[in-house]
Amino acid sequence: MEIIEKPEELAAELKVIGDLDAKSSIQLDEYLQKAFKQEQFNFYIDCAELRYISSAGLGVFISHLDFLNQHKGKFVFFNMNDQVFEIFKILGLLEVMQIAENKINARRLMNES
């Protein structure tokens, strides 16, 4: 897995490339912890090149939801392929995660309270 960051005005955009599994989820968690220390609490997660996400990968995002809510931050996922979307759907995460079809819609979700 590789993470490419593109800083934006309102949020950091993270492009996740490859497989987000138990091993690579540690890298993602370390990245997020560092961002939190720099008071970054809003993230666009570009999933266009995310091939697979395991429960450990999902766990990283889920484990930080309360913290982000306390800091008025959020994750907004976009460009998800059908396989990754289906995992979110099966696990009932569509209710707790913000998912947009594309970057334009992701920006709209980010701007909503």
DSSP file (Angstrom, degrees, kcal/mol; ACC not computed):
  #  RESIDUE AA STRUCTURE BP1 BP2  ACC     N-H-->O    O-->H-N    N-H-->O    O-->H-N    TCO  KAPPA ALPHA  PHI   PSI    X-CA   Y-CA   Z-CA
    1    1 A M              0   0    0      0, 0.0     2,-0.4     0, 0.0    17,-0.2   0.000 360.0 360.0 360.0 145.3    0.0    0.0    0.0
    2    2 A E  E     -A   17   0A   0     15,-2.2    15,-3.1     2,-0.0     2,-0.5  -0.987 360.0-152.6-131.8 143.4    1.1    3.5   -0.7
    3    3 A I  E     -A   16   0A   0     -2,-0.4     2,-0.5    13,-0.2    13,-0.2  -0.976   8.1-169.5-117.4 124.3   -0.4    6.8    0.6
    4    4 A I  E     -A   15   0A   0     11,-2.2    11,-3.0    -2,-0.5     2,-0.4  -0.964  11.7-152.5-112.7 124.4   -0.1    9.9   -1.5
    5    5 A E  E     -A   14   0A   0     -2,-0.5     9,-0.2     9,-0.2     7,-0.0  -0.808  14.7-176.7-101.0 134.8   -1.1   13.1    0.2
    6    6 A K  E     -A   13   0A   0      7,-2.8     7,-2.0    -2,-0.4    -2,-0.0  -0.906  24.0-140.3-124.7 101.2   -2.4   16.2   -1.6
    7    7 A P  E     -A   12   0A   0      0, 0.0     2,-0.3     0, 0.0     5,-0.2  -0.344  24.6-176.3 -62.1 139.4   -2.9   19.0    0.9
    8    8 A E        -     0   0    0      3,-1.2    -2,-0.0     1,-0.1     0, 0.0  -0.796  38.4-100.7-128.6 172.7   -6.1   21.1    0.2
    9    9 A E  S    S+     0   0    0     -2,-0.3     3,-0.1     1,-0.2    -1,-0.1   0.936 117.2  20.6 -62.6 -49.6   -7.6   24.1    1.8
   10   10 A L  S    S+     0   0    0      1,-0.2     2,-0.3    -3,-0.0    -1,-0.2   0.651 132.1   5.6 -97.0 -17.4  -10.2   22.4    3.9
   11   11 A A  S    S-     0   0    0     30,-0.1    -3,-1.2    29,-0.1     2,-0.4  -0.987  71.2-102.9-160.0 160.4   -8.8   18.9    4.2
   12   12 A A  E     -Ab   7  43A   0     30,-2.5    32,-2.7    -2,-0.3     2,-0.6  -0.787  33.1-141.6 -88.4 135.4   -6.0   16.6    3.4
   13   13 A E  E     -Ab   6  44A   0     -7,-2.0    -7,-2.8    -2,-0.4     2,-0.6  -0.885  15.8-166.4 -99.4 124.4   -6.6   14.3    0.4
   14   14 A L  E     -Ab   5  45A   0     30,-3.4    32,-2.6    -2,-0.6     2,-0.7  -0.944   6.8-159.5-112.5 119.2   -5.1   10.9    0.8
   15   15 A K  E     -Ab   4  46A   0    -11,-3.0   -11,-2.2    -2,-0.6     2,-0.6  -0.878  11.2-156.5 -97.2 116.3   -4.9    8.6   -2.2
   16   16 A V  E     -A    3   0A   0     30,-2.0     2,-0.5    -2,-0.7    33,-0.4  -0.839  10.4-167.6 -98.4 121.0   -4.7    5.1   -1.0
   17   17 A I  E     -A    2   0A   0    -15,-3.1   -15,-2.2    -2,-0.6     2,-0.3  -0.923  48.1  -6.9-115.6 128.8   -3.0    2.8   -3.6
   18   18 A G  E    S-e   50   0B   0     31,-2.8    33,-2.6    -2,-0.5    34,-1.1  -0.733 107.6 -13.1 100.0-142.9   -3.0   -1.0   -3.4
   19   19 A D  E     -e   52   0B   0     -2,-0.3     2,-0.9    32,-0.2    34,-0.2  -0.872  46.9-154.1-107.0 130.1   -4.2   -3.2   -0.6
   20   20 A L  E     +e   53   0B   0     32,-3.1    34,-2.9    -2,-0.5    37,-0.4  -0.844  41.6 146.2-102.2  96.4   -5.1   -1.8    2.9
   21   21 A D     >  -     0   0    0     -2,-0.9     4,-2.2    32,-0.2     5,-0.2  -0.409  64.9 -70.4-120.1-167.5   -4.5   -4.9    5.1
   22   22 A A  H  > S+     0   0    0      1,-0.2     4,-0.6     2,-0.2    -2,-0.0   0.896 129.6  43.8 -57.7 -43.3   -3.3   -5.7    8.6
   23   23 A K  H >> S+     0   0    0      1,-0.2     3,-0.8     2,-0.2     4,-0.6   0.947 118.2  41.3 -69.6 -48.9    0.3   -4.8    7.8
   24   24 A S  H 3> S+     0   0    0      1,-0.2     4,-1.8     2,-0.2     3,-0.2   0.701  99.7  73.5 -76.3 -18.1   -0.3   -1.6    5.9
   25   25 A S  H 3X S+     0   0    0     -4,-2.2     4,-2.6     1,-0.2    -1,-0.2   0.807  90.7  59.8 -65.2 -26.7   -3.0   -0.4    8.3
   26   26 A I  H <X S+     0   0    0     -3,-0.8     4,-2.4    -4,-0.6    -1,-0.2   0.911 103.9  49.9 -64.3 -42.2   -0.2    0.3   10.8
   27   27 A Q  H  X S+     0   0    0     -4,-0.6     4,-2.1     2,-0.2    -2,-0.2   0.913 111.6  48.3 -61.6 -44.1    1.3    2.7    8.3
   28   28 A L  H  X S+     0   0    0     -4,-1.8     4,-2.5     2,-0.2    -2,-0.2   0.922 110.8  50.4 -63.3 -44.7   -2.1    4.5    7.8
   29   29 A D  H  X S+     0   0    0     -4,-2.6     4,-2.6     1,-0.2    -2,-0.2   0.912 110.2  49.9 -62.1 -42.3   -2.7    4.8   11.5
   30   30 A E  H  X S+     0   0    0     -4,-2.4     4,-2.0     2,-0.2    -1,-0.2   0.899 110.3  51.3 -62.0 -40.7    0.8    6.3   12.0
   31   31 A Y  H  X S+     0   0    0     -4,-2.1     4,-2.2     2,-0.2    -2,-0.2   0.940 111.7  46.1 -60.9 -47.8    0.1    8.8    9.2
   32   32 A L  H  X S+     0   0    0     -4,-2.5     4,-2.7     1,-0.2    -2,-0.2   0.904 109.5  54.0 -64.6 -42.1   -3.2    9.8   10.8
   33   33 A Q  H  X S+     0   0    0     -4,-2.6     4,-1.8     1,-0.2    -1,-0.2   0.907 109.8  48.4 -58.6 -41.5   -1.7   10.1   14.3
   34   34 A K  H  X S+     0   0    0     -4,-2.0     4,-1.0     1,-0.2    -1,-0.2   0.908 111.0  50.4 -64.6 -42.4    0.9   12.5   12.9
   35   35 A A  H ><>S+     0   0    0     -4,-2.2     5,-2.4     1,-0.2     3,-0.5   0.895 107.7  53.6 -63.0 -40.8   -1.8   14.5   11.0
   36   36 A F  H ><5S+     0   0    0     -4,-2.7     3,-2.0     1,-0.2    -1,-0.2   0.901 104.3  55.0 -61.3 -40.8   -3.8   14.8   14.2
   37   37 A K  H 3<5S+     0   0    0     -4,-1.8    -1,-0.2     1,-0.3    -2,-0.2   0.776 106.7  51.7 -63.5 -25.4   -0.8   16.2   16.1
   38   38 A Q  T <<5S-     0   0    0     -4,-1.0    -1,-0.3    -3,-0.5    -2,-0.2   0.221 123.7-109.2 -93.5  13.6   -0.6   18.9   13.4
   39   39 A E  T < 5 +     0   0    0     -3,-2.0     2,-0.6     1,-0.2    -3,-0.2   0.829  69.2 146.9  61.1  37.3   -4.3   19.6   14.0
   40   40 A Q      < +     0   0    0     -5,-2.4    -1,-0.2    -8,-0.2    -2,-0.1  -0.923   7.8 156.5 -99.8 119.8   -5.5   18.1   10.7
   41   41 A F        +     0   0    0     -2,-0.6    33,-1.0    -3,-0.1     2,-0.5   0.419  47.5  75.6-126.9  -2.2   -8.9   16.6   11.2
   42   42 A N  E     + c   0  74A   0     31,-0.3   -30,-2.5   -32,-0.1     2,-0.4  -0.958  56.2 178.6-118.1 131.6  -10.6   16.6    7.8
   43   43 A F  E     -bc  12  75A   0     31,-2.8    33,-2.6    -2,-0.5     2,-0.5  -0.990  23.9-155.2-138.4 128.6   -9.6   14.0    5.2
   44   44 A Y  E     -bc  13  76A   0    -32,-2.7   -30,-3.4    -2,-0.4     2,-0.7  -0.879  19.6-155.3 -89.7 131.2  -10.7   13.1    1.7
   45   45 A I  E     -bc  14  77A   0     31,-2.9    33,-2.4    -2,-0.5     2,-0.7  -0.908   2.0-156.5-113.2 104.6   -9.9    9.5    1.1
   46   46 A D  E     +bc  15  78A   0    -32,-2.6   -30,-2.0    -2,-0.7     3,-0.3  -0.714  14.4 178.1 -83.4 113.9   -9.4    8.8   -2.7
   47   47 A C    >   +     0   0    0     31,-3.1     3,-1.5    -2,-0.7    34,-0.5   0.199  43.4 114.9-102.0  13.9  -10.1    5.1   -3.2
   48   48 A A  T 3  S+     0   0    0      1,-0.3    -1,-0.2    30,-0.2    31,-0.1   0.827  90.5  29.5 -56.6 -33.9   -9.7    5.0   -7.0
   49   49 A E  T 3  S+     0   0    0    -33,-0.4   -31,-2.8    -3,-0.3     2,-0.8   0.194  88.8 117.0-114.0  15.4   -6.6    2.8   -6.7
   50   50 A L  E <   +e   18   0B   0     -3,-1.5    31,-0.4   -33,-0.2    34,-0.2  -0.764  37.8 179.3 -82.4 113.2   -7.6    1.0   -3.5
   51   51 A R  E     +     0   0B   0    -33,-2.6     2,-0.3    -2,-0.8   -32,-0.2   0.827  62.4   3.6 -84.8 -33.6   -7.9   -2.6   -4.6
   52   52 A Y  E     -e   19   0B   0    -34,-1.1   -32,-3.1    31,-0.0     2,-0.4  -0.996  53.7-162.6-154.9 144.7   -8.8   -4.2   -1.2
   53   53 A I  E     -e   20   0B   0     -2,-0.3   -32,-0.2   -34,-0.2     2,-0.1  -0.988  14.8-156.6-133.4 126.4   -9.5   -3.2    2.4
   54   54 A S     >  -     0   0    0    -34,-2.9     4,-2.4    -2,-0.4     5,-0.2  -0.324  37.6 -97.6 -90.5 176.1   -9.4   -5.6    5.3
   55   55 A S  H  > S+     0   0    0      1,-0.2     4,-2.4     2,-0.2     5,-0.1   0.848 126.5  55.2 -63.9 -32.6  -11.1   -5.4    8.6
   56   56 A A  H  > S+     0   0    0      2,-0.2     4,-1.3     1,-0.2    -1,-0.2   0.903 107.7  48.7 -65.8 -40.3   -7.9   -4.1   10.0
   57   57 A G  H  > S+     0   0    0    -37,-0.4     4,-1.1     1,-0.2     3,-0.4   0.922 113.7  45.7 -64.1 -44.8   -7.8   -1.3    7.4
   58   58 A L  H  X S+     0   0    0     -4,-2.4     4,-2.8     1,-0.2     5,-0.2   0.877 106.0  62.5 -63.6 -37.2  -11.4   -0.4    8.2
   59   59 A G  H  X S+     0   0    0     -4,-2.4     4,-2.7     1,-0.2    -1,-0.2   0.828  96.5  57.9 -59.1 -33.8  -10.6   -0.6   11.9
   60   60 A V  H  X S+     0   0    0     -4,-1.3     4,-0.7    -3,-0.4    -1,-0.2   0.952 111.5  40.8 -61.8 -48.8   -8.1    2.3   11.5
   61   61 A F  H >< S+     0   0    0     -4,-1.1     3,-0.9     1,-0.2     4,-0.4   0.935 116.8  48.7 -64.9 -45.8  -10.8    4.6   10.1
   62   62 A I  H >< S+     0   0    0     -4,-2.8     3,-1.3     1,-0.2     4,-0.5   0.885 105.0  58.9 -62.3 -39.8  -13.5    3.4   12.6
   63   63 A S  H 3< S+     0   0    0     -4,-2.7     4,-0.3     1,-0.3    -1,-0.2   0.719 108.6  45.6 -65.2 -20.1  -11.2    3.8   15.6
   64   64 A H  T <X S+     0   0    0     -3,-0.9     4,-2.6    -4,-0.7    -1,-0.3   0.436  84.6  93.9-102.4   0.0  -10.7    7.5   14.8
   65   65 A L  H <> S+     0   0    0     -3,-1.3     4,-2.6    -4,-0.4     5,-0.2   0.926  86.9  46.2 -61.5 -47.0  -14.4    8.5   14.2
   66   66 A D  H  > S+     0   0    0     -4,-0.5     4,-2.3     1,-0.2    -1,-0.2   0.924 113.1  50.8 -62.2 -43.4  -15.2    9.6   17.7
   67   67 A F  H  > S+     0   0    0     -4,-0.3     4,-1.2     1,-0.2    -1,-0.2   0.929 111.8  47.3 -58.9 -46.4  -11.9   11.6   17.9
   68   68 A L  H  <>S+     0   0    0     -4,-2.6     5,-3.7     1,-0.2     3,-0.4   0.908 109.9  53.0 -63.5 -41.4  -12.7   13.3   14.6
   69   69 A N  H ><5S+     0   0    0     -4,-2.6     3,-1.5     1,-0.2    -1,-0.2   0.902 106.2  53.4 -60.2 -40.6  -16.3   14.1   15.7
   70   70 A Q  H 3<5S+     0   0    0     -4,-2.3    -1,-0.2     1,-0.3    -2,-0.2   0.800 114.1  42.8 -63.4 -28.3  -14.9   15.7   18.9
   71   71 A H  T 3<5S-     0   0    0     -4,-1.2    -1,-0.3    -3,-0.4    -2,-0.2   0.164 116.9-112.2-103.7  16.5  -12.7   17.9   16.7
   72   72 A K  T < 5S+     0   0    0     -3,-1.5    -3,-0.2     1,-0.2     2,-0.2   0.840  77.0 128.9  55.8  36.5  -15.4   18.6   14.1
   73   73 A G      < -     0   0    0     -5,-3.7     2,-0.3    -6,-0.1   -31,-0.3  -0.594  34.6-176.1-112.2 175.7  -13.5   16.6   11.5
   74   74 A K  E     -c   42   0A   0    -33,-1.0   -31,-2.8    -2,-0.2     2,-0.4  -0.991  27.6-119.8-165.1 161.0  -14.4   13.8    9.2
   75   75 A F  E     -c   43   0A   0     -2,-0.3    23,-0.7   -33,-0.2     2,-0.5  -0.918  24.7-169.6-100.5 133.8  -13.3   11.2    6.6
   76   76 A V  E     -cd  44  98A   0    -33,-2.6   -31,-2.9    -2,-0.4     2,-0.3  -0.964   8.6-158.6-125.5 114.9  -15.0   11.5    3.2
   77   77 A F  E     +cd  45  99A   0     21,-2.9    23,-3.3    -2,-0.5     2,-0.3  -0.655  17.3 168.9 -90.5 144.8  -14.3    8.6    0.9
   78   78 A F  E     +cd  46 100A   0    -33,-2.4   -31,-3.1    -2,-0.3   -30,-0.2  -0.975  49.2  35.9-151.4 166.4  -14.7    8.9   -2.8
   79   79 A N  S    S+     0   0    0     22,-0.7     2,-0.3    21,-0.6    22,-0.1   0.832  72.7 173.0  59.6  36.5  -14.0    7.0   -6.1
   80   80 A M        -     0   0    0     20,-0.5    -1,-0.2    -3,-0.1   -32,-0.1  -0.553  27.9-130.7 -77.3 134.6  -14.6    3.7   -4.4
   81   81 A N     >  -     0   0    0    -34,-0.5     4,-2.6   -31,-0.4     5,-0.2  -0.378  29.6-102.7 -77.0 167.1  -14.6    0.6   -6.7
   82   82 A D  H  > S+     0   0    0      1,-0.2     4,-2.4     2,-0.2     5,-0.1   0.861 118.6  53.5 -60.4 -39.1  -17.5   -1.8   -6.4
   83   83 A Q  H  > S+     0   0    0      2,-0.2     4,-1.5     1,-0.2    -1,-0.2   0.932 112.8  41.9 -64.5 -46.9  -15.6   -4.4   -4.4
   84   84 A V  H  > S+     0   0    0    -34,-0.2     4,-1.9     2,-0.2    -2,-0.2   0.911 114.2  52.5 -67.2 -42.1  -14.5   -2.0   -1.7
   85   85 A F  H  X S+     0   0    0     -4,-2.6     4,-2.5     1,-0.2    -2,-0.2   0.903 106.0  54.8 -58.6 -41.6  -18.0   -0.4   -1.6
   86   86 A E  H  X S+     0   0    0     -4,-2.4     4,-3.0    -5,-0.2    -1,-0.2   0.871 105.0  53.0 -62.3 -37.4  -19.5   -3.8   -1.1
   87   87 A I  H  X S+     0   0    0     -4,-1.5     4,-1.9     2,-0.2    -1,-0.2   0.935 110.4  47.1 -62.8 -46.4  -17.3   -4.4    1.9
   88   88 A F  H  <>S+     0   0    0     -4,-1.9     5,-2.9     1,-0.2     6,-0.5   0.914 114.9  48.0 -58.9 -42.8  -18.5   -1.1    3.5
   89   89 A K  H ><5S+     0   0    0     -4,-2.5     3,-1.6     1,-0.2    -2,-0.2   0.937 109.9  49.6 -66.1 -48.7  -22.1   -2.0    2.7
   90   90 A I  H 3<5S+     0   0    0     -4,-3.0    -1,-0.2     1,-0.3    -2,-0.2   0.866 111.6  49.7 -59.7 -37.8  -21.9   -5.6    4.1
   91   91 A L  T 3<5S-     0   0    0     -4,-1.9    -1,-0.3    -5,-0.2    -2,-0.2   0.410 114.8-116.1 -84.7   3.1  -20.4   -4.3    7.3
   92   92 A G  T X 5S+     0   0    0     -3,-1.6     3,-0.6    -4,-0.2     4,-0.3   0.764  73.7 133.6  72.2  25.8  -23.1   -1.6    7.7
   93   93 A L  T 3>< +     0   0    0     -5,-2.9     4,-2.4     1,-0.2     3,-0.5   0.524  46.5  84.7 -88.0  -5.3  -20.6    1.2    7.4
   94   94 A L  T 34 S+     0   0    0     -6,-0.5    -1,-0.2     1,-0.2     5,-0.2   0.770  90.6  53.0 -66.2 -22.9  -22.6    3.2    4.9
   95   95 A E  T <4 S+     0   0    0     -3,-0.6    -1,-0.2     1,-0.1    -2,-0.2   0.763 118.9  31.4 -81.2 -26.2  -24.5    4.7    7.9
   96   96 A V  T  4 S+     0   0    0     -3,-0.5     2,-0.3    -4,-0.3    -2,-0.2   0.615 111.2  66.1-109.3 -16.0  -21.4    5.8    9.8
   97   97 A M  S  < S-     0   0    0     -4,-2.4     2,-0.6    -9,-0.1   -21,-0.1  -0.831  77.0-127.4-108.6 147.3  -19.0    6.7    7.0
   98   98 A Q  E     +d   76   0A   0    -23,-0.7   -21,-2.9    -2,-0.3     2,-0.4  -0.837  33.4 179.5 -93.5 119.6  -19.3    9.5    4.4
   99   99 A I  E     -d   77   0A   0     -2,-0.6     2,-0.3   -23,-0.2   -21,-0.2  -0.984   5.8-175.4-127.9 128.5  -19.0    8.1    0.9
  100  100 A A  E     -d   78   0A   0    -23,-3.3   -21,-0.6    -2,-0.4   -20,-0.5  -0.876  30.5-130.7-121.1 154.0  -19.2   10.1   -2.3
  101  101 A E  S    S-     0   0    0     -2,-0.3   -22,-0.7   -23,-0.2     2,-0.2   0.888  86.8  -2.7 -68.1 -39.7  -19.2    9.0   -5.9
  102  102 A N  S  > S-     0   0    0    -24,-0.2     4,-2.0   -23,-0.1     5,-0.1  -0.831  82.2 -87.3-146.5 179.2  -16.5   11.5   -6.9
  103  103 A K  H  > S+     0   0    0     -2,-0.2     4,-2.4     1,-0.2     5,-0.2   0.859 120.3  56.5 -64.9 -37.5  -14.4   14.4   -5.7
  104  104 A I  H  > S+     0   0    0      1,-0.2     4,-1.5     2,-0.2    -1,-0.2   0.944 112.0  41.9 -60.6 -47.6  -17.1   17.1   -6.5
  105  105 A N  H  > S+     0   0    0      1,-0.2     4,-2.3     2,-0.2    -1,-0.2   0.829 110.4  58.3 -69.3 -31.2  -19.6   15.3   -4.3
  106  106 A A  H  X S+     0   0    0     -4,-2.0     4,-2.4     1,-0.2    -1,-0.2   0.905 104.0  51.9 -63.5 -40.9  -16.9   14.6   -1.7
  107  107 A R  H  X S+     0   0    0     -4,-2.4     4,-1.8     2,-0.2    -1,-0.2   0.896 108.1  51.9 -62.1 -39.5  -16.4   18.4   -1.4
  108  108 A R  H  X S+     0   0    0     -4,-1.5     4,-0.9     1,-0.2    -2,-0.2   0.931 110.7  47.3 -62.1 -44.9  -20.1   18.9   -0.8
  109  109 A L  H >< S+     0   0    0     -4,-2.3     3,-0.6     1,-0.2    -2,-0.2   0.881 109.6  53.9 -64.2 -37.4  -20.1   16.3    2.0
  110  110 A M  H 3< S+     0   0    0     -4,-2.4    -1,-0.2     1,-0.2    -2,-0.2   0.869 107.6  50.8 -64.2 -35.9  -17.1   17.9    3.6
  111  111 A N  H 3< S+     0   0    0     -4,-1.8    -1,-0.2    -5,-0.2    -2,-0.2   0.647  91.4  95.1 -78.9 -15.0  -18.8   21.3    3.6
  112  112 A E    <<        0   0    0     -4,-0.9    -3,-0.0    -3,-0.6     0, 0.0  -0.495 360.0 360.0 -75.8 146.8  -21.9   19.9    5.3
  113  113 A S              0   0    0     -2,-0.2    -1,-0.1     0, 0.0    -3,-0.1   0.479 360.0 360.0 -72.5 360.0  -22.1   20.2    9.1
